[in-house]
Amino acid sequence: MVPTTGVLQELDLGPLLPRHASELIIGIVLMLIIFVIMWKVVVPAFEKMYQERSDKIEGGMQRAAAAEAKAEAALADYNDQLSAAREEAARIREDAKNQSATILAEAREKAVKESARILDSGRSQLDAERSQLLVELRGEVGGLATDLAGRIVGESLDDDARAQRTIDRFLAELETAGQAR
């Protein structure tokens, strides 16, 4: 026999329908005990775990935000360094252009001086060779002129003083004729 109340009789609970009222009371007490245990033990553990997980997520988000800010700062620093390096490279190129112009001007000036020195050296060497050749030619021309004059005149010009005067006079005439041209 199943002692039931009127409300339970109206419900068709099937096998869940308690057979004794004590089962219903024990079920309610046990449910309250389980509820209290859950409330005191399980729910705080879940809350603690939920809070830890929330803290980890928030901490991770904060760390990610900090890392992102740090990365942005590093990128800005990198861009600043890159622009500074570009400016430095432009300045170095400009300095190199200026230095190359200066070096080119110095080299050009040095080359002009060297060519002038070489020309002066060549001219002085030519003048020295010309003077030497003139001295040699005077001696040779003098000897030839003496022989020729001796043949033309028909007398011997073995006298050195007389031969020297004749040669000097002849060469003087040649020089004045050469300058007149």
C-alpha positions as CSV (number, residue, x, y, z in Angstrom):
1,M,0.0,0.0,0.0
2,V,1.2,3.4,-1.0
3,P,0.5,6.2,1.4
4,T,0.3,9.3,-0.8
5,T,-1.1,12.6,-0.6
6,G,-3.8,13.9,-2.9
7,V,-1.4,15.9,-5.0
8,L,0.9,13.0,-5.5
9,Q,-1.9,10.8,-6.5
10,E,-3.0,13.2,-9.2
11,L,0.5,13.2,-10.7
12,D,1.6,10.2,-12.5
13,L,5.3,9.9,-11.6
14,G,5.6,6.3,-12.3
15,P,8.5,4.6,-10.6
16,L,9.5,7.9,-9.0
17,L,6.4,8.0,-6.9
18,P,7.5,7.4,-3.2
19,R,5.9,4.5,-1.5
20,H,6.3,5.9,2.0
21,A,6.2,9.5,3.3
22,S,9.5,8.8,5.1
23,E,11.1,8.3,1.7
24,L,9.9,11.7,0.8
25,I,11.3,13.3,4.0
26,I,14.6,11.4,3.7
27,G,14.9,12.5,0.0
28,I,14.3,16.1,1.0
29,V,16.8,15.9,3.9
30,L,19.4,14.2,1.7
31,M,18.8,16.8,-1.0
32,L,19.3,19.6,1.5
33,I,22.5,17.9,2.7
34,I,23.8,17.5,-0.8
35,F,22.7,21.1,-1.5
36,V,24.7,22.3,1.6
37,I,27.7,20.3,0.7
38,M,27.6,21.6,-2.9
39,W,27.1,25.1,-1.6
40,K,30.0,24.9,0.9
41,V,32.5,22.7,-0.9
42,V,31.8,22.3,-4.6
43,V,30.6,25.8,-5.5
44,P,33.5,27.6,-3.8
45,A,35.9,25.3,-5.6
46,F,34.2,26.1,-8.9
47,E,34.2,29.8,-8.0
48,K,37.9,29.6,-7.1
49,M,38.7,27.8,-10.3
50,Y,36.5,30.3,-12.3
51,Q,38.3,33.2,-10.6
52,E,41.7,31.8,-11.3
53,R,40.8,31.1,-14.9
54,S,39.4,34.7,-15.2
55,D,42.5,36.1,-13.6
56,K,44.7,34.1,-16.0
57,I,42.6,35.3,-19.0
58,E,42.7,38.9,-17.8
59,G,46.4,38.6,-16.9
60,G,47.0,37.1,-20.4
61,M,45.1,39.9,-22.0
62,Q,47.0,42.4,-19.9
63,R,50.3,40.8,-20.8
64,A,49.2,40.7,-24.4
65,A,48.3,44.4,-24.3
66,A,51.6,45.1,-22.6
67,A,53.5,43.1,-25.2
68,E,51.6,44.8,-28.0
69,A,52.4,48.2,-26.5
70,K,56.0,47.1,-26.1
71,A,56.1,45.9,-29.7
72,E,54.6,49.2,-30.9
73,A,57.2,51.1,-28.9
74,A,59.9,48.9,-30.4
75,L,58.5,49.5,-33.9
76,A,58.4,53.2,-33.3
77,D,62.0,53.1,-32.0
78,Y,63.0,51.0,-35.0
79,N,61.4,53.5,-37.4
80,D,63.1,56.4,-35.6
81,Q,66.5,54.6,-35.9
82,L,65.8,53.8,-39.5
83,S,65.0,57.4,-40.4
84,A,68.0,58.5,-38.4
85,A,70.2,56.0,-40.3
86,R,68.7,57.3,-43.6
87,E,69.4,60.9,-42.7
88,E,73.0,59.8,-41.6
89,A,73.4,58.0,-45.0
90,A,72.2,61.1,-46.9
91,R,74.6,63.3,-44.9
92,I,77.5,60.9,-45.5
93,R,76.7,60.8,-49.3
94,E,76.6,64.6,-49.3
95,D,79.9,64.8,-47.4
96,A,81.4,62.2,-49.9
97,K,80.2,64.4,-52.8
98,N,81.8,67.4,-51.2
99,Q,85.0,65.6,-50.4
100,S,85.1,64.1,-53.9
101,A,84.8,67.6,-55.4
102,T,87.5,68.8,-53.1
103,I,89.7,65.8,-53.9
104,L,89.1,66.3,-57.6
105,A,89.9,70.0,-57.4
106,E,93.1,69.2,-55.5
107,A,94.1,66.4,-58.0
108,R,93.4,68.8,-60.9
109,E,95.5,71.5,-59.3
110,K,98.3,69.0,-58.6
111,A,98.1,67.7,-62.2
112,V,98.3,71.3,-63.5
113,K,101.3,72.0,-61.3
114,E,103.0,68.7,-62.3
115,S,102.4,69.4,-66.0
116,A,103.8,72.9,-65.6
117,R,106.8,71.5,-63.8
118,I,107.3,68.9,-66.5
119,L,107.0,71.5,-69.2
120,D,109.4,73.8,-67.4
121,S,111.8,70.9,-66.9
122,G,111.4,70.0,-70.6
123,R,112.0,73.5,-71.7
124,S,115.1,73.9,-69.5
125,Q,116.4,70.6,-70.8
126,L,115.7,71.6,-74.3
127,D,117.4,75.0,-73.7
128,A,120.4,73.1,-72.2
129,E,120.6,70.7,-75.1
130,R,120.1,73.6,-77.6
131,S,123.0,75.5,-75.9
132,Q,125.1,72.4,-76.0
133,L,124.3,71.7,-79.6
134,L,125.1,75.4,-80.5
135,V,128.5,75.1,-78.8
136,E,129.2,71.8,-80.7
137,L,127.9,73.2,-84.0
138,R,130.0,76.4,-83.6
139,G,133.1,74.2,-83.1
140,E,132.2,72.0,-86.1
141,V,131.0,75.0,-88.3
142,G,134.1,76.9,-87.3
143,G,136.4,74.1,-88.4
144,L,134.4,73.6,-91.6
145,A,134.3,77.4,-92.2
146,T,138.0,77.6,-91.7
147,D,138.7,74.8,-94.2
148,L,136.2,76.3,-96.7
149,A,137.5,79.8,-96.2
150,G,141.1,78.5,-96.7
151,R,140.1,76.9,-99.9
152,I,138.1,79.9,-101.1
153,V,140.7,82.5,-100.1
154,G,143.5,80.3,-101.2
155,E,145.6,81.0,-98.2
156,S,146.1,78.9,-95.1
157,L,144.1,79.9,-92.0
158,D,146.3,77.9,-89.7
159,D,146.8,80.9,-87.5
160,D,144.4,80.3,-84.7
161,A,143.7,84.0,-83.8
162,R,143.0,84.9,-87.4
163,A,140.8,81.8,-87.9
164,Q,138.9,82.5,-84.7
165,R,138.2,86.1,-85.7
166,T,136.9,84.9,-89.1
167,I,134.7,82.2,-87.5
168,D,133.3,84.7,-85.0
169,R,132.5,87.2,-87.7
170,F,130.9,84.5,-89.9
171,L,128.7,83.2,-87.0
172,A,127.7,86.7,-86.1
173,E,126.5,87.3,-89.6
174,L,124.5,84.0,-89.5
175,E,122.9,84.9,-86.3
176,T,121.8,88.4,-87.5
177,A,120.5,86.8,-90.7
178,G,118.6,84.2,-88.6
179,Q,117.1,86.9,-86.4
180,A,116.0,89.0,-89.3
181,R,113.7,86.2,-90.5
